[in-house]
Amino acid sequence: MAKSSKGSIIGRLQAAARLSRTALAERLLDQGLYAGQDKIMLALSRENGQTPSQLAEKLGVRPPTITKTINRLAAQGFLEKRASEEDARRAHVYLTETGEQAIRAIERSVRKTEKQALKSLDKKEQKALSRLLARVEANLSKNGRPLEDEEMEEGA
């Protein structure tokens, strides 16, 4: 007998992911940010001055999506684009001072969302869940390995 999609493990993973994204999006909106913008900003906080192509590849999204989001973040004053010193046809994206200040708020929002999600789990259960999810990721990933910590943060 087949389980309903809501009762299946993959259904529960999808529901938990959707709910966590919604909770984080609500917190980010309080900071003037929209869902997905945080991922670009966090990637730049780890390595400032990336090209849109580099960001798209690291975040697993299409270049037009990245370009649109970068333009919105630039209009909001969080990012700026600068021509490459080596090749003026290429642009690099940098956090502005406002963007750097917003990183702390983004990180705080991520921590609060994680705390909310895990509040009924003790430390041992949290570690076990993390290990199990890493194995699930490895099973589903193209290269058969779980994401690195910085990659997980980007996809959170």
C-alpha positions in Angstrom: 0.0 0.0 0.0 1.5 3.4 -1.1 1.8 6.1 1.4 0.2 9.5 0.7 2.7 12.1 -0.5 2.2 14.0 2.8 3.0 11.0 4.9 6.0 9.9 2.8 9.5 10.9 3.8 10.1 12.9 0.6 6.7 14.6 1.2 7.8 15.5 4.7 11.2 16.8 3.5 9.4 19.0 0.9 6.9 20.3 3.5 9.7 21.1 6.0 11.7 22.8 3.3 8.8 24.9 2.1 7.8 25.9 5.7 11.4 26.8 6.6 11.7 28.9 3.4 8.4 30.7 4.3 9.5 31.4 7.8 12.9 32.7 6.7 11.3 34.8 3.9 9.0 36.5 6.5 12.0 37.4 8.7 14.0 38.6 5.6 11.1 40.8 4.5 11.4 42.6 7.8 14.9 43.6 6.7 13.7 44.7 3.3 14.9 41.6 1.5 13.0 39.1 -0.6 13.5 35.3 -0.7 16.6 34.3 -2.6 18.3 37.7 -2.2 19.9 36.4 1.0 21.7 33.6 -0.8 23.5 36.0 -3.1 24.4 38.3 -0.3 25.7 35.5 1.9 27.8 34.1 -1.1 29.3 37.6 -1.5 30.0 37.9 2.2 32.2 34.8 1.9 33.8 35.9 -1.4 33.2 39.5 -2.4 33.7 40.5 -6.0 32.3 37.5 -7.8 30.9 37.6 -11.3 27.2 36.9 -11.9 28.2 33.7 -13.7 30.1 32.5 -10.7 27.2 33.3 -8.4 24.8 31.5 -10.7 26.9 28.4 -10.7 27.5 28.4 -6.9 23.8 28.9 -6.2 22.5 26.5 -8.9 20.4 29.1 -10.6 20.2 30.4 -14.2 22.2 33.5 -15.1 19.2 35.6 -16.0 17.7 35.0 -12.5 21.0 36.1 -10.9 21.2 39.2 -13.1 17.6 40.2 -12.2 18.2 39.7 -8.5 21.6 41.5 -8.6 19.9 44.5 -10.3 17.2 44.6 -7.6 19.8 44.4 -4.8 21.8 47.1 -6.5 18.7 49.3 -6.7 18.1 48.7 -3.0 21.7 49.8 -2.2 22.9 46.4 -1.0 25.2 45.6 -4.0 27.2 47.4 -6.6 28.6 46.2 -9.9 32.0 47.2 -11.1 33.8 46.5 -14.4 36.6 43.9 -14.2 40.1 45.3 -14.2 41.2 42.5 -16.5 38.3 42.6 -18.9 36.0 45.6 -19.0 33.2 43.4 -20.6 32.9 41.5 -17.4 31.3 42.8 -14.2 32.0 41.8 -10.6 29.5 42.2 -7.9 30.4 43.6 -4.5 28.5 44.2 -1.2 28.1 47.9 -0.4 28.5 49.1 3.2 24.7 48.8 3.5 24.9 45.3 2.2 27.6 44.3 4.7 25.5 45.6 7.5 22.5 43.6 6.2 24.6 40.4 6.4 24.3 40.4 10.2 20.5 40.7 10.0 20.4 37.9 7.4 22.5 35.6 9.6 20.3 36.4 12.6 17.2 35.6 10.6 18.7 32.3 9.5 19.7 31.4 13.1 16.2 32.3 14.4 14.5 30.2 11.7 16.8 27.2 12.5 16.1 27.6 16.2 12.4 27.7 15.6 12.6 24.6 13.3 14.7 22.6 15.8 13.2 23.8 19.1 11.7 20.4 20.1 14.9 18.5 19.3 17.7 18.0 21.8 21.3 18.4 20.7 21.8 14.7 20.0 18.7 14.6 17.8 19.8 17.7 16.0 23.2 16.1 15.2 21.5 12.9 14.1 19.2 14.8 11.8 22.1 16.7 10.3 24.0 13.5 9.6 20.9 11.9 8.1 20.1 14.9 5.9 23.7 14.9 4.7 23.4 11.3 3.6 20.1 12.1 1.8 21.8 15.0 0.0 24.7 12.7 -1.0 22.3 10.1 -2.3 20.5 12.8 -4.4 23.5 14.9 -5.5 25.0 14.6 -8.9 28.5 13.9 -7.5 27.4 11.6 -4.7 28.7 13.8 -1.9 26.9 16.0 0.6 27.2 19.8 0.3 30.0 21.5 2.2 29.0 23.7 5.2 29.3 26.9 3.1 27.2 25.3 0.3 24.6 24.3 2.8 24.4 27.8 4.2 23.9 29.1 0.6 21.0 26.7 0.1 19.4 27.1 3.4 
